[in-house]
Amino acid sequence: MKILKISLMILILLVNLVIAVPSWADGTSHLSANSDYFIGQKLIWLYKARADSENTQRIPVEVIKLGSKQVQVKVEKEKNEFVNRWVSRERLEIDKSDNYFKTL
C-alpha cells in the first residue's frame, strides 16, 4: 500500500513538472520586465510642453528609479541643480552621445 501511495505521488509530481515547465518559458518575471533600462543609465526624454504641442524637446536625463509603467529620471534644472520626474517609458530613448548634462 505504501508503494502505491509513493508511486502515485511521484506520478503527480512528474505530471506537474511536465505541465509547469513550458509555462515558465512563456511568462516574464517582474525583474525582467524592467530590464530595458537600469539605474544610472543616461537617456533622452522626448518632452512635450503640452499634449497637443507639435514641438518635442530632447532633454538628457539619468534613471533614478524603475517602475512598471514609468521611470523616475533626474533632470538638470540649472547649474548643479536637479529635479526628479516620473516619465512614461514610451517618451524615453537611449542616449548614444557623450555630451551628457552640458553646462548651460
N, C-alpha and C positions, 0 to 999 in steps of 0.2 A: 504494500500500500504506500509506503514511503517513497519507493522508487517511482511509482505512478505520479505522486504529487510533485516530486522533484523534476521529473521529465516534463510534466505539464508546465511548470514554472519556467523551465529553460526554453520550452517551445514558445511561450508567451513573450519572453524576453527577446528571443531571436526575431519573432514576427514584428515586435515593436521596433527593434533596431532597423529592420529592413524597410519599414514604412517611414520611420523618422529621419533617416539619413538623407534621402533626396529632398525632403522639405527644408533641411538646414541649408542646403546649397542654394535654394531659391530666395530665401529671405536675407535681408541685410540687417545687421545689428545696429543698435543706436550709436555705436562707436564709429562704424564705417560710414554712416550717413553723413557725418561731419568731416569726412576725410578730404574733401575738396579744398579746404583751407586749414591753416594751422595758426596757432597763436604766435604773434611776432612777424607774420608774413606781410610783405608790402603789397598793397593792392591799389587799384584806381577805382574811385567811387564815381559813377556816372550820375551826377547830381542835377536835378531839375528844380528850379525855384518853385514852380507850380506844376501840377499835373498836366495842365493844358499848354504849358510852355513848349516851344519848339527848340529852345536853346538848352543844350546839355553841357555842363561843365565837367571837366575831368580833374578830380581832386585826389591827390595822393593821400593814402591812409595806411594805418597799420592795424592788424587784427588784435583785439584785446580779449574778447570772449566769443565763444561759438554757441549759437542757439540752433534749434531745429529748423526754424524758418528765417531767422535773421542773424546777422553777425554784428557784434559791437566793435566799432573801429575808433581809433584815435586820430583826430583831425587837428592839424596845426591852425590855430586861430591867428596869433601874431607871433612875433619872435619868442620862441621858447614857451609859448602858452598853448595848451592843447585842450580839446573838448572831446568827450566821448559821445558817439551817436550810434543808435541801432539802425542798421541798413539791411534792406532786403537783399538776399543772395543774387537775385537777378540784376541788381544795379551795380555789381562788382565785377571787375576783371583783374587778372593778374598783371602786376607791373613788371615789365621786362626791361625797363631802363635803369640806369644807375643814379639818376638825379632824383633823390628822394628827399622831401622836405627842404626844398631850396629856400634860401633866405629871401624874404620879400623886399 
